[in-house]
């Protein structure tokens, strides 16, 4: 029986023969629109190569191997806006937005300062508090009823940073009287630090609530606000009293003019003027006095 021919045996010490060399690709890689051959796997940018003018550096996500002291990058807005010529229209827009905000803030602060200063300024309306109010005030409306004038009325004044004040007190006598038949008191206050308006209104508008037996009514065309307070306890008899006060506020200036008469069986004056007459005299003389007190 015949056997197939056998291949000659290889020597044991013969090295293996290398295969044929690998063939290069038949078509070289073509450039594309992407910066990398494959968007899914961009090659890392070498550390030694700085980024180009239109390329942002690749930011590592944490400390790099081999450098235990490296810190992760800090993200956030830049500490300063870009310079006007740094990045074109966007940089200029950011810069002008910041400048506009600064200017608006400065204008707002200046406006608040000016408004606050104006709101806190004393509204004295040109009034002055003289050292002798008796010589400046007008009370001639009472002269027909009380012809014997007071030769030495009492006056005082005060000058302080917060308040200027003048006061006058005069006695009224009828012809032939040895003693005063009635009294006048006048006072002007220039409030230089605080607005007297709220307290003035609370005091005089509601005077009848804190003082029983008094009548209170507003008076038109004198200052910013004025109130007439009256009281008559004579009731047609020869005893009792008649009282009237006209209180005026004009800005931060307050003025009061008061009349008072006290009747008794020993008083020779048995017929004092009526409250209506007294009220009219107070209004006339107050208007004249306020005009005289303006510089």
C-alpha positions, 0 to 999 in steps of 0.5 A: 500500500502506497503512502502520500509523500511527506513534507521535509521536516524543518530543522529545529534550529531554523527561525520562523520566517517573517510574513509579508509587510503590512500594506499602507492605506490606499487612500490618505486621510482627507481634511474635513470641516472639523478641527479633529479627525473625529469629534467624539475623540479630540486629541489632547492639546500639548501642554507646551503649545499655547492656544491660538488666537481663536482657540480656548485652552483645554481646561482640565477637570481636576488635578493632573496626575503627577502634580499633587499641588495642582488646584482645580480651575476656578470658574466665574465672571472675569474680575474686570470688564473687557477693554474697549478694543479687546473683543469688539462690539461685545466688549464695548457693550459690557463696558458701557453697561457698567459705566452707565450703571455707575453714572446712574448710581451716582445720580441717584445718590446725588438726588437723594442727598439734595432731596433730603437736604431740601426736605430738612431745611427750615421754612422760615419765610423771611420772618425774624424774631426781634429783640423787642416784639412790643415795638414791632407788633401791632395792636392798634385795633384795641386802642379805641376801647383801651385808650390808656396805653401801657407805657412799659410793656414787658418783652423778652427774646431768645436766640438759639440754634434750634429756636428764635423766640420773641415775647411781649406782654402789655396791659390795656386800660380804659380812660380813667382806669387806675389798673389794667382792665385787660391784657394782651400777650404776643409770641413769635417762634422761629423753629429752625430745626424741626417742623412745628406743623404736626404738633401745632395742629394737634394742639390748637385744632383740638384745644377744646378736647384738652380744655373744657369750656373753650370754642375752637374754629379755623381762620382762613387767609392767615398763614398756612393754618390758623385757629381762634380759641375763645371762652366767655364765662360772664354770661351777662353778669359783672363777673367772670372772664373773657378770653380769646387767642388767635394761633397762626402757623406759617411754614415753620413760624408760629405766632399767637396773640391772646386777649384776656379780661377778668371782671369782678364786683371791684372792677370799674369796667362793667362792659368789656368788649364782646368776643366777636369784637375781640376776635376781629381785632385779633385777626386784623392786628395779627395780619399786620404784625406778621407783615412787620416781622418779615425782613 
